[in-house]
Amino acid sequence: MTDSITQIISMPEGKTLEFKRDISSPKNILKTLVAFANTAGGRLIIGVEDESREVLGVSDPLDEEERICNLIADSIKPRLVPNVELISFENKTLLIVEVYPSGSRPHCLKSEGPADGIYVRLGSTNRKADMELIAELKRSVTGTSFDEQALPDKTVDDLDFEAAATCFERHRKLMKEELESLRIVVKYQGHLVPTVGGILLFGKGRELIFPDAWIQCGRFIGKDKADIFDHIDIHDHLPVAVKKVMEFLKKHAMRGADFSELRRKDIWSIPMTILREAVVNAVVHADYSQRGAPIRIAFFDDRIEIENPGILLPGMTVEDMLQGVSKIRNHVIARVFRELDLIEQWGSGVRRMFKEAEALGLPRPEIIEIGMRVRFIVYLAESIAVKTTDSVTDEAGLRPKSRPELRPKSQLAAKVLILLMKNDAGKAELASGVGHRTVSGELKKQIKNLLELDYIEMTIPDKPRSSKQKYRLTAKGKDFLAKEGH
């Protein structure tokens, strides 16, 4: 055990590991244990300084062991039964609390209750779960997925069957009777109604129900998001959206040709196979119950980042993914993508992408949880610099348009920026400030545009739909106003 403890102490704190010097702050310890149980399990090592990693030990091991056990029993519900043990190391005693992913989740702190006391583990921090995430934790225990749920207020007519049939035509003729076996529709009180997955895939009014079920693509100048060169918002049905993303990436890549075989073979400056797999993975594993942000594809000079809403499913870690462990978040979407050959083999996608990167001599890709999102980073073999001009082409590549980062798109947007010079403000305050009686759709649109252009930012970014949400100027927004003489 000594060797393994030595190894553990040398590891950084993360999703499944935390160090505490003592039990002087029991609430923080209990939050960590609740978060471990609700997410992917983990170890809490008591008796080690978390920054210096100095081994201090616990002063009264048996008393401390009893105290931590009593705290867990009295403060967490449903009842949590971790493995608590004392380990001798360097002539000192450490108290180790090991928590396993719980089948009784979500657990909460009794003092805060089930609405406010549920925590999950994000990186090395504990984050309070919102309503959508709490629902996700509950579904993960029952084995049901969000996209399998019935939408009883919708009918089969709310599905675009022609669009579905078009997606399937290269594989077979899709019959309406197959919609039920694909779980695109289910029986509800004797009638067929669409599932969440059915609407996400082929719904006629998908964004009225799921306003964030779209994909945002951007080509940035350089290696950060300071300047955007080109962008496109993709609102097509999900199988078609994957194709549109790849077209956008190809538009900003360089293409060569290989004539070593009888037929010409295109050689791209970006790893198309890896990127296609990553985009499909993001669409299939996005948490569409989360509101506030779409799937995002960011193309930089040296890398491409594919980011989807939703943390990893409970019980999953990045290490699990690299080992080929797979849990499907959206069963209906995954099934349809499998039928369309967009998914080749269950559970092999991540390992295949890493092997492909190694075979191509690319830097090792990265998977990170950032906020309430998962980001997959694909590094390029060589940087691809943007040839900047005063204009870029629109999404169809037909006509020039002014670069979107240069200025706000309307007088309304400019008024919003000027208002935010004085104080941070929410949507209702901004509406009043610009002379609107209510928060209009146009105001919402301009706020969204300003967020995308990085002129403003949310004051509570982790909870974009919070009733207390406000907006403030970024450094870029302040610079713009200064240049305009405000």
C-alpha positions, -999 to 999 in steps of 0.1 A, spaced: 0 0 0 29 24 6 39 25 -30 3 32 -41 0 60 -15 32 75 -27 19 75 -63 -15 90 -52 1 118 -32 21 128 -63 -10 131 -84 -28 164 -90 -62 170 -75 -90 163 -99 -123 148 -106 -117 117 -84 -90 129 -59 -88 156 -32 -65 163 -3 -73 179 31 -49 186 59 -76 180 86 -113 180 93 -115 216 105 -139 225 76 -164 196 76 -189 212 53 -163 214 24 -154 178 31 -190 167 29 -196 186 -3 -167 168 -18 -180 134 -7 -215 142 -21 -199 153 -54 -178 122 -56 -209 100 -50 -230 119 -76 -203 119 -103 -176 92 -107 -165 83 -72 -132 94 -57 -107 94 -28 -104 120 -1 -70 119 16 -70 136 50 -37 145 66 -20 159 35 -15 196 27 -32 201 -6 -8 226 -21 26 216 -8 17 179 -5 34 178 29 23 147 48 10 159 82 -10 129 93 -40 131 116 -34 137 153 -60 113 168 -66 87 141 -94 67 158 -112 98 170 -110 114 136 -122 82 119 -152 81 142 -159 118 136 -158 115 98 -181 85 99 -206 103 121 -205 134 99 -212 113 68 -241 95 85 -257 126 100 -252 150 71 -258 132 38 -289 117 24 -297 92 10 -273 73 33 -238 72 19 -215 43 30 -180 50 18 -149 29 26 -131 47 55 -96 34 65 -65 45 83 -32 41 65 3 44 79 27 64 58 61 79 67 55 72 104 22 91 102 -14 81 99 -36 92 70 -74 90 69 -87 79 35 -123 81 25 -131 63 -7 -165 69 -23 -179 48 -52 -203 61 -78 -236 57 -61 -267 39 -73 -288 60 -49 -278 94 -64 -285 121 -63 -271 126 -28 -274 159 -10 -264 177 22 -293 174 46 -287 210 58 -293 224 23 -319 200 11 -325 182 -23 -330 215 -42 -298 233 -31 -276 206 -16 -268 184 -45 -232 188 -58 -212 173 -87 -175 171 -93 -161 192 -121 -123 190 -123 -110 196 -89 -140 217 -78 -175 209 -64 -203 225 -83 -239 229 -72 -262 210 -96 -291 229 -112 -325 214 -120 -316 200 -153 -285 183 -139 -304 169 -110 -329 153 -135 -299 139 -154 -286 123 -122 -319 107 -115 -322 94 -151 -288 78 -149 -299 56 -120 -330 43 -139 -311 38 -171 -334 60 -192 -321 88 -214 -334 123 -219 -341 117 -256 -362 86 -249 -389 107 -231 -422 111 -247 -436 145 -257 -473 140 -251 -483 175 -263 -468 168 -297 -480 146 -325 -465 126 -353 -473 156 -376 -446 176 -357 -420 153 -373 -405 160 -408 -408 125 -422 -396 136 -456 -364 149 -441 -359 116 -422 -366 96 -453 -340 117 -473 -314 110 -446 -321 72 -449 -324 70 -487 -287 60 -492 -292 31 -469 -328 19 -473 -363 32 -478 -376 44 -445 -412 33 -437 -433 53 -412 -439 20 -393 -401 20 -385 -403 53 -365 -415 34 -335 -388 8 -336 -362 36 -339 -379 52 -308 -385 84 -328 -421 79 -317 -435 60 -288 -470 51 -276 -484 73 -250 -520 67 -236 -528 47 -268 -514 73 -292 -481 77 -310 -462 108 -300 -427 120 -307 -399 114 -283 -374 141 -273 -349 124 -296 -374 123 -325 -379 161 -323 -342 167 -318 -334 147 -349 -363 155 -373 -387 180 -355 -403 207 -376 -403 232 -347 -373 218 -328 -359 251 -317 -392 262 -302 -388 234 -277 -350 231 -276 -337 265 -285 -301 255 -280 -301 224 -302 -280 239 -330 -243 242 -338 -221 273 -339 -189 272 -360 -162 299 -360 -129 304 -377 -107 326 -356 -76 345 -364 -46 332 -345 -48 310 -314 -75 327 -293 -110 341 -297 -100 377 -299 -108 381 -336 -132 360 -356 -127 357 -393 -158 337 -403 -187 320 -386 -219 300 -394 -249 290 -373 -262 255 -383 -298 248 -376 -303 218 -399 -316 184 -387 -288 167 -367 -277 142 -393 -274 169 -419 -258 193 -394 -228 170 -391 -222 173 -429 -225 211 -427 -199 213 -400 -175 192 -420 -181 215 -450 -173 245 -429 -141 230 -417 -131 220 -452 -138 256 -464 -110 268 -441 -86 240 -446 -61 235 -473 -64 207 -498 -38 189 -518 -39 158 -540 -23 123 -540 -20 107 -575 -1 76 -563 -31 55 -571 -54 54 -602 -78 78 -587 -70 112 -573 -72 113 -535 -77 146 -516 -52 153 -489 -64 178 -463 -44 199 -439 -67 189 -411 -75 153 -399 -109 149 -414 -116 114 -400 -108 124 -364 -128 156 -367 -158 139 -382 -158 114 -353 -154 142 -328 -183 161 -342 -205 130 -343 -195 123 -307 -204 158 -296 -239 156 -312 -246 122 -298 -234 130 -263 -246 166 -259 -269 172 -230 -299 188 -247 -316 194 -214 -291 220 -205 -300 255 -217 -278 284 -226 -253 273 -252 -252 252 -284 -226 228 -296 -195 249 -306 -168 242 -332 -138 266 -330 -112 265 -357 -79 282 -346 -46 284 -365 -31 255 -345 -61 234 -333 -98 227 -336 -120 226 -305 -153 207 -305 -174 215 -274 -208 201 -263 -230 210 -234 -232 186 -205 -206 170 -182 -196 134 -186 -223 110 -175 -222 99 -138 -196 71 -133 -175 83 -163 -141 99 -163 -118 110 -192 -96 81 -183 -125 57 -188 -131 72 -222 -95 67 -232 -98 30 -222 -127 25 -245 -155 27 -219 -186 42 -234 -220 53 -220 -246 66 -244 -263 98 -232 -289 100 -260 -300 65 -270 -324 76 -298 -300 98 -315 -272 72 -312 -295 45 -327 -304 66 -357 -268 77 -362 -258 40 -361 -284 32 -387 -270 60 -409 -235 47 -405 -224 79 -387 -213 58 -358 -192 28 -369 -188 8 -337 -201 13 -301 -175 25 -276 -145 26 -300 -147 62 -312 -124 79 -287 -97 53 -288 -98 52 -326 -94 90 -327 -63 89 -304 -48 60 -325 -54 79 -357 -37 110 -343 -7 90 -333 -6 73 -367 -7 107 -384 21 121 -361 -2 147 -346 1 159 -310 -21 139 -286 -57 152 -285 -72 164 -253 -105 159 -236 -114 182 -208 -144 191 -187 -147 229 -186 -177 244 -167 -207 224 -177 -193 213 -210 -169 187 -225 -143 200 -249 -123 178 -274 -92 195 -288 -76 183 -320 -41 197 -326 -29 203 -362 4 191 -376 11 226 -389 -4 259 -382 -28 273 -408 -28 310 -407 -58 330 -420 -52 353 -449 -69 383 -434 -87 408 -456 -113 434 -449 -141 410 -457 -150 374 -456 -176 354 -476 -209 345 -462 -220 310 -453 -228 301 -489 -195 316 -501 -214 339 -526 -208 375 -515 -185 394 -492 -197 407 -459 -180 428 -433 -160 409 -407 -184 403 -378 -159 412 -351 -154 448 -362 -185 463 -348 -220 456 -334 -246 448 -360 -272 474 -350 -279 507 -332 -297 486 -306 -265 467 -299 -246 500 -296 -271 513 -271 -267 481 -250 -230 486 -249 -234 523 -238 -258 513 -210 -233 487 -197 -206 514 -195 -224 526 -164 -235 494 -146 -239 457 -151 -275 450 -161 -300 422 -168 -322 419 -198 -352 437 -182 -329 466 -171 -315 468 -206 -350 467 -222 -360 497 -200 -328 515 -207 -333 513 -245 -369 524 -242 -386 490 -247 -416 480 -225 -406 443 -226 -376 422 -235 -381 420 -272 -369 392 -295 -346 417 -312 -330 427 -279 -324 390 -271 -308 386 -306 -285 416 -301 -274 404 -266 -266 370 -281 -246 386 -309 -226 407 -285 -219 376 -264 -207 358 -295 -185 388 -305 -170 389 -270 -181 425 -264 -200 415 -233 -201 385 -209 -224 370 -184 -219 378 -147 -231 342 -139 -217 322 -168 -223 288 -152 -260 295 -150 -269 313 -182 -307 311 -175 -305 324 -139 -331 350 -129 -302 369 -114 -282 369 -147 -266 402 -157 -242 413 -184 -211 434 -183 -186 448 -208 -155 428 -217 -121 444 -223 -129 441 -260 -162 459 -256 -145 487 -236 -119 491 -263 -145 493 -290 -164 521 -271 -132 540 -264 -124 539 -302 -159 552 -309 -153 581 -285 -176 570 -256 
